[in-house]
Structures are given as C-alpha cells and as structure tokens.
Amino acid sequence: MTEGMVIELAKGAVSTTLMLAGPLLLVSLAVGLLISVFQAATQINEMTLTFVPKVVATAVLLAVLGPWMMGTMLNYTAQLFASLDGFVR
C-alpha cells in the first residue's frame, strides 16, 4: 500500500462523511439559530425550546434523506470492498 493509496482512501472517507453529516449539521445549526433569535426577541430562556425543535428537524431530515444517505454509504462501502485487493498488494 503506497502513500497515494492511503491519501486517496482517507480523502474518500472524509468526503463521504462530510456529504452524509453536512445536511444534518446545517439544518440543526439553522434551527438552533432561529430558536436563539426567537428567544432573544421574547426573552424566553427555556432549555426544551432549543432541544425539541432540533430533534424534530433532524428526525424529519433523516426521514427525507435517509434513502439517499444509505445509498451513498452502500456505494462507498462497495467501492472500498472492490478495491480491497489493491490495498493488500
């Protein structure tokens, strides 16, 4: 296994991770920002007001993007297993 193979393997793993986690993190960030602005405007400091909408938004996004995320993970894993014999040499 050469250095180039290791770098290519790490690059694929990081890009797949960012592709899968990015939408969830961005939606959670956006919902948290909106709730924070609402709390600052109304001076309501309730902890569940920040937690529950983030969980609901993340669950909805997982339900919508779940098949795409699973397909992406399966494609990456299939490519990894297909190129496994090249890594051993």
N, CA, C and O atoms as CSV, one atom per row, in Angstrom:
chain,resi,resn,atom,element,x,y,z
A,1,MET,N,N,0.855,-1.171,0.000
A,1,MET,CA,C,0.000,0.000,0.000
A,1,MET,C,C,0.902,1.236,0.000
A,1,MET,O,O,1.757,1.397,0.871
A,2,THR,N,N,0.700,2.087,-0.972
A,2,THR,CA,C,1.534,3.270,-1.096
A,2,THR,C,C,0.900,4.450,-0.361
A,2,THR,O,O,-0.245,4.387,0.087
A,3,GLU,N,N,1.663,5.506,-0.253
A,3,GLU,CA,C,1.146,6.712,0.403
A,3,GLU,C,C,-0.016,7.304,-0.369
A,3,GLU,O,O,-0.966,7.808,0.231
A,4,GLY,N,N,0.043,7.253,-1.670
A,4,GLY,CA,C,-1.044,7.770,-2.502
A,4,GLY,C,C,-2.346,7.020,-2.269
A,4,GLY,O,O,-3.422,7.619,-2.257
A,5,MET,N,N,-2.245,5.710,-2.085
A,5,MET,CA,C,-3.445,4.908,-1.811
A,5,MET,C,C,-4.053,5.294,-0.464
A,5,MET,O,O,-5.273,5.398,-0.332
A,6,VAL,N,N,-3.211,5.501,0.516
A,6,VAL,CA,C,-3.692,5.883,1.847
A,6,VAL,C,C,-4.364,7.248,1.794
A,6,VAL,O,O,-5.418,7.450,2.397
A,7,ILE,N,N,-3.758,8.178,1.077
A,7,ILE,CA,C,-4.333,9.518,0.957
A,7,ILE,C,C,-5.665,9.455,0.223
A,7,ILE,O,O,-6.621,10.123,0.617
A,8,GLU,N,N,-5.737,8.666,-0.834
A,8,GLU,CA,C,-6.984,8.525,-1.593
A,8,GLU,C,C,-8.076,7.884,-0.737
A,8,GLU,O,O,-9.239,8.283,-0.800
A,9,LEU,N,N,-7.696,6.899,0.055
A,9,LEU,CA,C,-8.653,6.246,0.946
A,9,LEU,C,C,-9.165,7.216,2.003
A,9,LEU,O,O,-10.365,7.254,2.278
A,10,ALA,N,N,-8.283,7.989,2.589
A,10,ALA,CA,C,-8.688,8.971,3.601
A,10,ALA,C,C,-9.539,10.070,2.985
A,10,ALA,O,O,-10.507,10.524,3.596
A,11,LYS,N,N,-9.186,10.499,1.780
A,11,LYS,CA,C,-9.963,11.537,1.093
A,11,LYS,C,C,-11.383,11.071,0.812
A,11,LYS,O,O,-12.337,11.827,0.993
A,12,GLY,N,N,-11.523,9.831,0.373
A,12,GLY,CA,C,-12.855,9.275,0.122
A,12,GLY,C,C,-13.668,9.153,1.400
A,12,GLY,O,O,-14.868,9.428,1.404
A,13,ALA,N,N,-13.023,8.743,2.480
A,13,ALA,CA,C,-13.734,8.593,3.752
A,13,ALA,C,C,-14.196,9.946,4.289
A,13,ALA,O,O,-15.324,10.075,4.762
A,14,VAL,N,N,-13.332,10.946,4.216
A,14,VAL,CA,C,-13.696,12.277,4.721
A,14,VAL,C,C,-14.782,12.906,3.861
A,14,VAL,O,O,-15.718,13.504,4.391
A,15,SER,N,N,-14.673,12.781,2.553
A,15,SER,CA,C,-15.689,13.393,1.690
A,15,SER,C,C,-17.043,12.708,1.861
A,15,SER,O,O,-18.077,13.376,1.847
A,16,THR,N,N,-17.049,11.395,2.019
A,16,THR,CA,C,-18.318,10.694,2.261
A,16,THR,C,C,-18.912,11.092,3.601
A,16,THR,O,O,-20.124,11.281,3.711
A,17,THR,N,N,-18.080,11.222,4.611
A,17,THR,CA,C,-18.566,11.639,5.927
A,17,THR,C,C,-19.155,13.041,5.880
A,17,THR,O,O,-20.212,13.292,6.458
A,18,LEU,N,N,-18.479,13.954,5.196
A,18,LEU,CA,C,-18.999,15.320,5.088
A,18,LEU,C,C,-20.299,15.366,4.293
A,18,LEU,O,O,-21.207,16.128,4.623
A,19,MET,N,N,-20.387,14.551,3.247
A,19,MET,CA,C,-21.603,14.513,2.447
A,19,MET,C,C,-22.788,14.001,3.261
A,19,MET,O,O,-23.911,14.475,3.093
A,20,LEU,N,N,-22.541,13.043,4.134
A,20,LEU,CA,C,-23.621,12.460,4.915
A,20,LEU,C,C,-23.984,13.300,6.139
A,20,LEU,O,O,-25.163,13.436,6.465
A,21,ALA,N,N,-22.997,13.856,6.811
A,21,ALA,CA,C,-23.257,14.604,8.039
A,21,ALA,C,C,-23.579,16.066,7.784
A,21,ALA,O,O,-24.225,16.707,8.613
A,22,GLY,N,N,-23.139,16.605,6.653
A,22,GLY,CA,C,-23.323,18.028,6.364
A,22,GLY,C,C,-24.756,18.517,6.421
A,22,GLY,O,O,-25.035,19.486,7.127
A,23,PRO,N,N,-25.681,17.882,5.701
A,23,PRO,CA,C,-27.064,18.369,5.743
A,23,PRO,C,C,-27.676,18.344,7.143
A,23,PRO,O,O,-28.401,19.263,7.523
A,24,LEU,N,N,-27.386,17.301,7.901
A,24,LEU,CA,C,-27.935,17.220,9.260
A,24,LEU,C,C,-27.378,18.328,10.148
A,24,LEU,O,O,-28.114,18.951,10.913
A,25,LEU,N,N,-26.086,18.564,10.040
A,25,LEU,CA,C,-25.469,19.608,10.861
A,25,LEU,C,C,-25.950,20.993,10.463
A,25,LEU,O,O,-26.185,21.840,11.324
A,26,LEU,N,N,-26.098,21.230,9.168
A,26,LEU,CA,C,-26.563,22.543,8.710
A,26,LEU,C,C,-27.994,22.827,9.133
A,26,LEU,O,O,-28.307,23.945,9.542
A,27,VAL,N,N,-28.863,21.836,9.041
A,27,VAL,CA,C,-30.247,22.036,9.472
A,27,VAL,C,C,-30.315,22.248,10.974
A,27,VAL,O,O,-31.063,23.107,11.441
A,28,SER,N,N,-29.555,21.490,11.731
A,28,SER,CA,C,-29.530,21.668,13.182
A,28,SER,C,C,-29.003,23.053,13.554
A,28,SER,O,O,-29.514,23.690,14.475
A,29,LEU,N,N,-27.985,23.513,12.839
A,29,LEU,CA,C,-27.439,24.847,13.075
A,29,LEU,C,C,-28.464,25.931,12.755
A,29,LEU,O,O,-28.625,26.881,13.521
A,30,ALA,N,N,-29.156,25.791,11.630
A,30,ALA,CA,C,-30.142,26.793,11.224
A,30,ALA,C,C,-31.317,26.848,12.199
A,30,ALA,O,O,-31.771,27.933,12.565
A,31,VAL,N,N,-31.806,25.692,12.616
A,31,VAL,CA,C,-32.914,25.665,13.572
A,31,VAL,C,C,-32.469,26.248,14.907
A,31,VAL,O,O,-33.221,26.999,15.528
A,32,GLY,N,N,-31.277,25.922,15.357
A,32,GLY,CA,C,-30.768,26.486,16.601
A,32,GLY,C,C,-30.619,27.990,16.539
A,32,GLY,O,O,-30.911,28.690,17.509
A,33,LEU,N,N,-30.164,28.492,15.399
A,33,LEU,CA,C,-30.027,29.938,15.225
A,33,LEU,C,C,-31.386,30.629,15.246
A,33,LEU,O,O,-31.545,31.670,15.883
A,34,LEU,N,N,-32.365,30.051,14.552
A,34,LEU,CA,C,-33.711,30.642,14.559
A,34,LEU,C,C,-34.324,30.642,15.960
A,34,LEU,O,O,-34.938,31.627,16.369
A,35,ILE,N,N,-34.162,29.565,16.679
A,35,ILE,CA,C,-34.693,29.489,18.037
A,35,ILE,C,C,-33.974,30.473,18.952
A,35,ILE,O,O,-34.604,31.079,19.820
A,36,SER,N,N,-32.677,30.639,18.774
A,36,SER,CA,C,-31.928,31.597,19.594
A,36,SER,C,C,-32.387,33.031,19.337
A,36,SER,O,O,-32.513,33.826,20.269
A,37,VAL,N,N,-32.631,33.351,18.078
A,37,VAL,CA,C,-33.135,34.694,17.757
A,37,VAL,C,C,-34.513,34.893,18.372
A,37,VAL,O,O,-34.804,35.960,18.914
A,38,PHE,N,N,-35.362,33.875,18.293
A,38,PHE,CA,C,-36.687,33.955,18.901
A,38,PHE,C,C,-36.598,34.130,20.415
A,38,PHE,O,O,-37.333,34.929,20.995
A,39,GLN,N,N,-35.695,33.381,21.054
A,39,GLN,CA,C,-35.529,33.505,22.500
A,39,GLN,C,C,-34.988,34.875,22.879
A,39,GLN,O,O,-35.394,35.437,23.896
A,40,ALA,N,N,-34.089,35.414,22.091
A,40,ALA,CA,C,-33.539,36.735,22.401
A,40,ALA,C,C,-34.605,37.818,22.226
A,40,ALA,O,O,-34.639,38.786,22.985
A,41,ALA,N,N,-35.465,37.654,21.237
A,41,ALA,CA,C,-36.504,38.655,20.997
A,41,ALA,C,C,-37.590,38.613,22.061
A,41,ALA,O,O,-38.119,39.655,22.447
A,42,THR,N,N,-37.928,37.421,22.536
A,42,THR,CA,C,-39.016,37.295,23.507
A,42,THR,C,C,-38.525,37.157,24.945
A,42,THR,O,O,-39.338,37.168,25.870
A,43,GLN,N,N,-37.235,37.029,25.152
A,43,GLN,CA,C,-36.614,36.851,26.464
A,43,GLN,C,C,-37.136,35.613,27.193
A,43,GLN,O,O,-37.295,35.608,28.414
A,44,ILE,N,N,-37.396,34.568,26.413
A,44,ILE,CA,C,-37.788,33.277,26.982
A,44,ILE,C,C,-36.534,32.417,27.044
A,44,ILE,O,O,-35.889,32.186,26.021
A,45,ASN,N,N,-36.186,31.944,28.226
A,45,ASN,CA,C,-34.999,31.097,28.382
A,45,ASN,C,C,-35.430,29.709,28.843
A,45,ASN,O,O,-35.263,29.352,30.009
A,46,GLU,N,N,-35.976,28.948,27.935
A,46,GLU,CA,C,-36.422,27.587,28.221
A,46,GLU,C,C,-35.509,26.615,27.494
A,46,GLU,O,O,-35.329,26.727,26.282
A,47,MET,N,N,-34.934,25.666,28.213
A,47,MET,CA,C,-33.980,24.736,27.611
A,47,MET,C,C,-34.641,23.809,26.592
A,47,MET,O,O,-34.044,23.500,25.560
A,48,THR,N,N,-35.861,23.366,26.869
A,48,THR,CA,C,-36.512,22.450,25.935
A,48,THR,C,C,-36.893,23.149,24.637
A,48,THR,O,O,-37.094,22.488,23.619
A,49,LEU,N,N,-36.994,24.453,24.656
A,49,LEU,CA,C,-37.334,25.186,23.443
A,49,LEU,C,C,-36.213,25.100,22.417
A,49,LEU,O,O,-36.475,25.216,21.220
A,50,THR,N,N,-34.992,24.904,22.842
A,50,THR,CA,C,-33.890,24.751,21.891
A,50,THR,C,C,-33.687,23.289,21.487
A,50,THR,O,O,-33.272,23.004,20.364
A,51,PHE,N,N,-33.978,22.377,22.394
A,51,PHE,CA,C,-33.677,20.970,22.147
A,51,PHE,C,C,-34.708,20.288,21.257
A,51,PHE,O,O,-34.349,19.609,20.295
A,52,VAL,N,N,-35.973,20.465,21.573
A,52,VAL,CA,C,-37.042,19.739,20.872
A,52,VAL,C,C,-37.111,20.087,19.387
A,52,VAL,O,O,-37.185,19.165,18.576
A,53,PRO,N,N,-37.094,21.354,18.979
A,53,PRO,CA,C,-37.151,21.625,17.532
A,53,PRO,C,C,-35.952,21.068,16.756
A,53,PRO,O,O,-36.102,20.654,15.607
A,54,LYS,N,N,-34.773,21.054,17.369
A,54,LYS,CA,C,-33.606,20.477,16.698
A,54,LYS,C,C,-33.799,18.976,16.477
A,54,LYS,O,O,-33.487,18.457,15.406
A,55,VAL,N,N,-34.307,18.292,17.483
A,55,VAL,CA,C,-34.519,16.851,17.363
A,55,VAL,C,C,-35.580,16.558,16.299
A,55,VAL,O,O,-35.418,15.637,15.498
A,56,VAL,N,N,-36.652,17.331,16.289
A,56,VAL,CA,C,-37.715,17.127,15.312
A,56,VAL,C,C,-37.210,17.409,13.897
A,56,VAL,O,O,-37.480,16.636,12.978
A,57,ALA,N,N,-36.484,18.505,13.718
A,57,ALA,CA,C,-35.957,18.847,12.392
A,57,ALA,C,C,-34.968,17.786,11.910
A,57,ALA,O,O,-34.969,17.428,10.732
A,58,THR,N,N,-34.134,17.286,12.802
A,58,THR,CA,C,-33.176,16.247,12.427
A,58,THR,C,C,-33.891,14.952,12.069
A,58,THR,O,O,-33.506,14.279,11.113
A,59,ALA,N,N,-34.920,14.595,12.820
A,59,ALA,CA,C,-35.677,13.374,12.524
A,59,ALA,C,C,-36.390,13.478,11.176
A,59,ALA,O,O,-36.413,12.516,10.408
A,60,VAL,N,N,-36.967,14.636,10.891
A,60,VAL,CA,C,-37.642,14.829,9.603
A,60,VAL,C,C,-36.635,14.751,8.462
A,60,VAL,O,O,-36.899,14.121,7.438
A,61,LEU,N,N,-35.492,15.386,8.637
A,61,LEU,CA,C,-34.469,15.356,7.587
A,61,LEU,C,C,-33.928,13.942,7.393
A,61,LEU,O,O,-33.651,13.541,6.262
A,62,LEU,N,N,-33.773,13.188,8.467
A,62,LEU,CA,C,-33.342,11.800,8.330
A,62,LEU,C,C,-34.378,10.970,7.590
A,62,LEU,O,O,-34.023,10.096,6.800
A,63,ALA,N,N,-35.653,11.235,7.839
A,63,ALA,CA,C,-36.707,10.502,7.136
A,63,ALA,C,C,-36.708,10.837,5.648
A,63,ALA,O,O,-36.963,9.974,4.808
A,64,VAL,N,N,-36.419,12.098,5.329
A,64,VAL,CA,C,-36.426,12.524,3.923
A,64,VAL,C,C,-35.155,12.069,3.203
A,64,VAL,O,O,-35.228,11.530,2.098
A,65,LEU,N,N,-34.002,12.281,3.818
A,65,LEU,CA,C,-32.727,11.982,3.167
A,65,LEU,C,C,-32.180,10.592,3.493
A,65,LEU,O,O,-31.108,10.228,3.009
A,66,GLY,N,N,-32.889,9.820,4.295
A,66,GLY,CA,C,-32.404,8.502,4.704
A,66,GLY,C,C,-32.056,7.574,3.557
A,66,GLY,O,O,-30.976,6.983,3.564
A,67,PRO,N,N,-32.937,7.422,2.563
A,67,PRO,CA,C,-32.589,6.532,1.448
A,67,PRO,C,C,-31.353,6.992,0.672
A,67,PRO,O,O,-30.528,6.167,0.280
A,68,TRP,N,N,-31.222,8.284,0.451
A,68,TRP,CA,C,-30.035,8.799,-0.247
A,68,TRP,C,C,-28.774,8.560,0.587
A,68,TRP,O,O,-27.735,8.179,0.049
A,69,MET,N,N,-28.865,8.783,1.890
A,69,MET,CA,C,-27.715,8.579,2.760
A,69,MET,C,C,-27.300,7.105,2.781
A,69,MET,O,O,-26.111,6.791,2.739
A,70,MET,N,N,-28.275,6.216,2.845
A,70,MET,CA,C,-27.960,4.790,2.854
A,70,MET,C,C,-27.347,4.354,1.526
A,70,MET,O,O,-26.408,3.558,1.507
A,71,GLY,N,N,-27.869,4.869,0.426
A,71,GLY,CA,C,-27.302,4.547,-0.881
A,71,GLY,C,C,-25.873,5.035,-1.016
A,71,GLY,O,O,-25.027,4.342,-1.581
A,72,THR,N,N,-25.601,6.221,-0.503
A,72,THR,CA,C,-24.247,6.762,-0.549
A,72,THR,C,C,-23.292,5.909,0.275
A,72,THR,O,O,-22.177,5.619,-0.160
A,73,MET,N,N,-23.727,5.508,1.461
A,73,MET,CA,C,-22.874,4.653,2.293
A,73,MET,C,C,-22.641,3.291,1.640
A,73,MET,O,O,-21.533,2.757,1.690
A,74,LEU,N,N,-23.684,2.732,1.029
A,74,LEU,CA,C,-23.529,1.433,0.376
A,74,LEU,C,C,-22.595,1.522,-0.828
A,74,LEU,O,O,-21.777,0.627,-1.045
A,75,ASN,N,N,-22.711,2.589,-1.607
A,75,ASN,CA,C,-21.811,2.758,-2.756
A,75,ASN,C,C,-20.360,2.890,-2.312
A,75,ASN,O,O,-19.468,2.272,-2.894
A,76,TYR,N,N,-20.126,3.696,-1.281
A,76,TYR,CA,C,-18.755,3.863,-0.783
A,76,TYR,C,C,-18.213,2.542,-0.255
A,76,TYR,O,O,-17.064,2.193,-0.529
A,77,THR,N,N,-19.017,1.811,0.491
A,77,THR,CA,C,-18.574,0.534,1.045
A,77,THR,C,C,-18.307,-0.482,-0.062
A,77,THR,O,O,-17.330,-1.227,0.007
A,78,ALA,N,N,-19.164,-0.519,-1.082
A,78,ALA,CA,C,-18.963,-1.445,-2.198
A,78,ALA,C,C,-17.675,-1.104,-2.945
A,78,ALA,O,O,-16.925,-2.003,-3.323
A,79,GLN,N,N,-17.412,0.185,-3.161
A,79,GLN,CA,C,-16.159,0.587,-3.813
A,79,GLN,C,C,-14.946,0.228,-2.963
A,79,GLN,O,O,-13.905,-0.176,-3.480
A,80,LEU,N,N,-15.098,0.382,-1.659
A,80,LEU,CA,C,-13.994,0.052,-0.755
A,80,LEU,C,C,-13.694,-1.441,-0.786
A,80,LEU,O,O,-12.533,-1.846,-0.857
A,81,PHE,N,N,-14.732,-2.248,-0.733
A,81,PHE,CA,C,-14.522,-3.704,-0.781
A,81,PHE,C,C,-14.008,-4.155,-2.142
A,81,PHE,O,O,-13.220,-5.097,-2.221
A,82,ALA,N,N,-14.442,-3.495,-3.215
A,82,ALA,CA,C,-13.977,-3.856,-4.554
A,82,ALA,C,C,-12.493,-3.553,-4.722
A,82,ALA,O,O,-11.789,-4.269,-5.434
A,83,SER,N,N,-12.017,-2.501,-4.072
A,83,SER,CA,C,-10.609,-2.134,-4.208
A,83,SER,C,C,-9.741,-2.704,-3.091
A,83,SER,O,O,-8.575,-2.331,-2.963
A,84,LEU,N,N,-10.287,-3.587,-2.299
A,84,LEU,CA,C,-9.558,-4.152,-1.165
A,84,LEU,C,C,-8.342,-4.957,-1.600
A,84,LEU,O,O,-7.302,-4.906,-0.943
A,85,ASP,N,N,-8.456,-5.697,-2.695
A,85,ASP,CA,C,-7.317,-6.491,-3.125
A,85,ASP,C,C,-6.152,-5.608,-3.594
A,85,ASP,O,O,-4.996,-6.024,-3.510
A,86,GLY,N,N,-6.435,-4.418,-4.075
A,86,GLY,CA,C,-5.381,-3.494,-4.454
A,86,GLY,C,C,-4.639,-2.911,-3.269
A,86,GLY,O,O,-3.479,-2.518,-3.391
A,87,PHE,N,N,-5.298,-2.851,-2.123
A,87,PHE,CA,C,-4.659,-2.314,-0.923
A,87,PHE,C,C,-3.701,-3.318,-0.286
A,87,PHE,O,O,-2.732,-2.927,0.365
A,88,VAL,N,N,-3.964,-4.587,-0.467
A,88,VAL,CA,C,-3.161,-5.622,0.174
A,88,VAL,C,C,-1.822,-5.792,-0.517
A,88,VAL,O,O,-0.832,-6.117,0.139
A,89,ARG,N,N,-1.765,-5.584,-1.798
A,89,ARG,CA,C,-0.538,-5.809,-2.568
A,89,ARG,C,C,0.570,-4.910,-2.175
A,89,ARG,O,O,1.660,-4.990,-2.741
